[in-house]
Amino acid sequence: MQSIKLIFTCVMFVVSSVSIYPINPEVVAGESLTLTCTATITGRGGTPSFTWTGQVSRGPLQGQAVPGSNNTFTDMLRIERVSQHNPSVQCMASICSSTLTTSVTISVSGNSVINV
């Protein structure tokens, strides 16, 4: 009996685009914010991994590589309390050796609530 080996190849998968929504996030200092990263994959059957980095204190991830239509996947990041002035956040989507990164700068305004 002859054995057959199936070899998984990463060559067929490419991250063709990655984006963060909202594109121009704005928040009042101290408020929370949820960002969504969407990646489109060329090839069938693969699921990307997402990595978030940035100058913010993060809450738990809301989801991981949720499949959508047309080979798109999304991941969400909840920032519990935005406190730095105009922090930058990056989302990296990877599958096999294909990686794309995008970033946004969060526009933070001063807290308009006065506690007496």
N, C-alpha and C positions, 0 to 999 in steps of 0.2 A: 504494500500500500504506500502510495506516494503522499507526502505531506505538502500542503500548500500554505505558504505564509502570506498573510495580508499585511501589507505595510502601509500605515497611515502617512500620507505625505501632506506637508503644510504648504506646498507650493500652490495648491489650488485656492487658498484663502488669502484675501487682501482686504485691509481696512481701506475702503475707498473714500470715506468722508467721516468727519466727526464734528459735532457742533454742540454748543451749550445754549440753553434757553432759560430765562430770558437773555436776549443778546446784550442789552444794556441794563443790567439790574440796578434798581435804586431802592434804598431802604433807609429808615430812620435809625440812628445809632441805638443799639439795645434790642431792636426787633429781630425776629427770625426770618430766614429766607430759605426757600427750596430751589435748587438748581437742577435742571435735567440735562443730561448728556446723551446725545443720540449718535450712534455709529451705524454706518451702512457697510455691509460686508459683501464683497464679490466672491462668489462661490457658494456652494450649498452644504449645509450640515454642520457648519462651525458656529461656535458661540464665543464672542470676544470677552476678554476680561477688562474691567474698568479700574483705573487708579485715579483718585482725586488727591491733589496737593494744593497747598496755598497758605496764605497768611491769616487763617481764620480758625476759630475754635469750633470744631465740628460736632454735630449730633450723629445719631446712628444713620446708616444708609437706609434709605426708604425701599430700595429694591436693587436687584443685581441682574444685569443682562436680561431684561425682560424682552422676549421676542415680539416684534411688531410685524407689519407687512413688508413685503419687498426686501427681505434680508436686513431689516433695521432692528436695532436693539437699543434699549434705553436703560439708564441707571440714574438714580436721583440721590442728591446729597442735601441733607437738611443742616443748615447752619443755625444753631440755637440762638446765638446772640452776636450780631455783627457789632463790633466795637472799634475796630481800627479804621483809620481814615483811608478810604479807597483801597481796600485789600484786593489782591489778585488771586484768582482761583483757576487751577488747570485741571482738565480732564484728559486722561490718556486712555485710548482704546487699543487693545492689542489682541492679535490672534496669530499664533505661530511666531514668525519673525517680522510680521507686519505691524507697525505701530504708527498712530497719528495722535497728535496732541493739539488741543486748542485751549484758549484761556479767555477769561473775561475779567474786567475790573469792576468791582462793586462800588457804585456811587453812594457814599454814606453822608447823610445830612445830620445836623445836630438834633438832639432830642428836643422836640417842641413842648413836651409835657413838663409843667413846673409842679413839683411836689411841695405843698405848704404844710 
